[in-house]
């Protein structure tokens, strides 16, 4: 049986602009899942990692690791290692902005 993400999960709000956001600490919690809700009309890109993490935009280079896209007015769930994935960084394309709600917990969507 699938475990659903709790409505009582700790959360924060972060802004995404066309300059990479300095790494922001994820909400307190030991959960192995991050839920990111894009409340805006523009695509946002996120990276999860240590306090040195920096979001990047997709490139045309083959095999280049970039950030995960969060589509407008959508949510994504990502697995994480609570011991090393402690921060989030965000970015949008030029002249675009987004507001993201970020939650830490266990499980996923139904």
C-alpha positions in Angstrom: 0.0 0.0 0.0 1.3 3.4 -0.9 2.0 6.0 1.9 0.4 9.3 1.1 2.2 12.6 1.9 0.9 14.1 5.1 -1.1 17.4 5.2 0.8 18.3 8.3 4.3 18.2 6.7 6.6 21.2 7.5 6.9 23.7 4.6 8.5 26.9 3.4 7.9 29.3 0.6 10.8 30.2 -1.8 11.0 32.6 -4.7 12.5 31.6 -8.1 13.9 34.4 -10.3 16.2 34.5 -13.3 19.2 34.4 -10.9 19.9 31.2 -9.0 18.7 31.5 -5.4 21.4 30.9 -2.8 20.8 27.5 -1.1 17.9 27.7 1.4 17.6 25.2 4.2 14.7 22.7 3.7 12.0 22.6 6.4 12.9 20.6 9.5 12.0 17.0 9.1 13.5 13.6 8.6 11.2 12.6 5.7 12.7 11.0 2.6 10.3 12.9 0.2 10.1 16.5 -0.9 6.9 17.9 -2.3 7.3 21.1 -4.4 4.3 23.1 -5.5 4.7 25.7 -8.2 2.0 28.4 -7.4 2.9 30.5 -10.5 2.4 30.7 -14.2 6.1 30.2 -15.1 8.3 27.1 -15.1 10.8 26.9 -12.2 13.9 24.7 -11.9 15.1 23.3 -8.6 18.1 21.6 -7.3 18.3 19.7 -3.9 21.6 19.1 -2.1 24.0 20.5 0.5 24.3 24.1 1.5 26.4 24.6 -1.7 23.7 23.5 -4.1 22.9 25.8 -7.0 20.1 25.5 -9.5 20.9 25.6 -13.2 18.9 25.9 -16.4 18.8 23.1 -18.9 21.5 23.2 -21.6 21.9 21.6 -25.0 24.9 19.6 -23.9 24.5 15.8 -23.9 24.8 14.3 -20.4 24.8 17.6 -18.6 23.2 17.3 -15.1 20.8 20.2 -14.6 17.9 21.0 -12.3 14.4 19.4 -12.2 11.6 21.4 -13.8 8.4 22.2 -11.9 5.7 23.0 -14.4 3.4 26.0 -13.8 0.6 25.3 -11.3 1.8 21.8 -10.7 3.5 19.8 -8.0 6.3 17.2 -8.0 7.5 14.7 -5.5 11.2 13.9 -5.2 13.0 11.3 -3.1 15.9 12.6 -1.0 18.5 11.5 1.5 17.7 13.4 4.7 21.4 13.4 5.7 22.8 15.0 2.6 19.8 16.7 0.8 19.2 19.5 3.2 18.9 22.6 1.0 17.1 23.8 -2.1 18.1 26.3 -4.8 15.7 27.6 -7.5 15.9 29.5 -10.9 13.6 30.5 -13.7 14.3 31.5 -17.3 15.1 35.1 -18.2 12.5 37.7 -17.0 10.4 34.9 -15.4 9.5 34.4 -11.7 7.7 31.7 -9.6 6.7 31.1 -6.0 7.3 27.6 -4.8 5.9 25.9 -1.7 8.3 23.2 -0.4 7.4 20.5 2.0 9.4 17.6 3.6 7.7 14.3 4.6 7.2 10.7 3.6 5.2 9.1 0.8 3.8 10.6 -2.4 0.6 11.5 -4.1 -2.5 9.4 -4.7 
